[in-house]
């Protein structure tokens, strides 16, 4: 571009950005040539000059543990990413969905955003460490369990979400409850685990908790049934609460194949839904974590950080709601 106009790159930059002193005739010639050759100044370069690109980034940390960015039947990630993108546009920003920005070979654009939203960070999450060290603004959905209160975080109240489901299971007749979590050490898994431990200990029971990889999805069904039903019959659960919908779908299928009736013999529920929970026989009760509303809260905080404004705290996710289905709906027992 500079060669075509017969001027220096600095003059081209000043002419196209309206900065510096450039003769009117020279500026008009540069603009004409730019139009003729279809030249567009780099958006990133302009953003660096103005200290803001108008770009937010979303890092969904559970993707790190999954074998795909599109786990079959799971719409939570689509819902939070879609809502975050639209909320950003509503505020005049674009949204960029990126993978782990700490990985070697990550493209430079992964670190070009004005502010970041990081969902479900791990304990001592390296992504948060990197962003913090580089003084890049960010907000998390769920706290880093090892650094609670150190960063701007939306409180998901994972323990309360779990208690909402456990209270429902208790009302449906559960007296001995088991919990199946994922293996990521994030606030969701750890907070739910603590809630189940407290529920069990309050009833003088040994907590029944099993952690299995999120990526295994429905394949965990037989392992869960074997784990909880192969020992002392008096210690078997009459309800299994799986945090992920795919785990719950696998457990439901395995129980029925083993002759365990759902919900008559065993109540099954999930802390986050999947399509399989809505279409299986029986259908499975889940929690709706309302990711659209959470995304809006996260974007509002990220925009404030990007613009150097204070964040209105505390940040709290919306209360999860029950979607009660057949797996926890026992017919009432009538006295003879």
C-alpha angles and dihedrals in degrees: 000000000000091000092050091052094042094235138103123276088246091058091049090051093049092047096050096041097042092239131126126013116302125164112252093238091051093048092050091049091050092049091049093050091045089054093047095052095037093243118174122184115239112272090211092051091050090048093051090052093051093039090235134074100186088240132129126190129214119206113189102198098193087069086073090069099039126087092225141027088229108051106193114263096000113122100168094094092047091049096050094042093047094046092046091051094050092044090052091050090050087060096045097261135114122228125223120196110210139175124233104322092201094067118110113260095023110161115257090242089068089073097040100089124112092226138359138224113206117190123208098352118202126241107287088359112204091213091062091044092054095046091047094048091049091046092237111156117244144161126205132216099222121007129270097254092219095048104037112171094013096099137034103276137172108230108230093185089222091177091054091048089054092047090052090059095040091052089052092050090049091051088050090057106272115152101163115038132190128196128210113197134176122256099243111109095230133132093262096056097037096043093049091047091053091050092054092047091053092046092052097043091050086061095044092251132135107248113250107211129155125182117205131170114274090220092066092068115172091000091082093070099098093041091054094049092045091049097050101032105040097074136058108345090219090060097052118117124241090201132040119197113196117190094213124056094223091055090050091050091053093047091050092052093046093048093052092047088054092053095256108140119227119238098357096063101015133025115212128191140163133222092216126023135238133187089256090064091057097047105035125102105268100025114231129238114238143172120248105218091194096228093178092066091043090052091053091052091048094049092049090053093045092051091050090052092046090053095045094248125137117264116238104238149231095054111204130180118228118268113269116243130217121245100195116203139164098290092073100028108100119181111247116260112236121208114242 
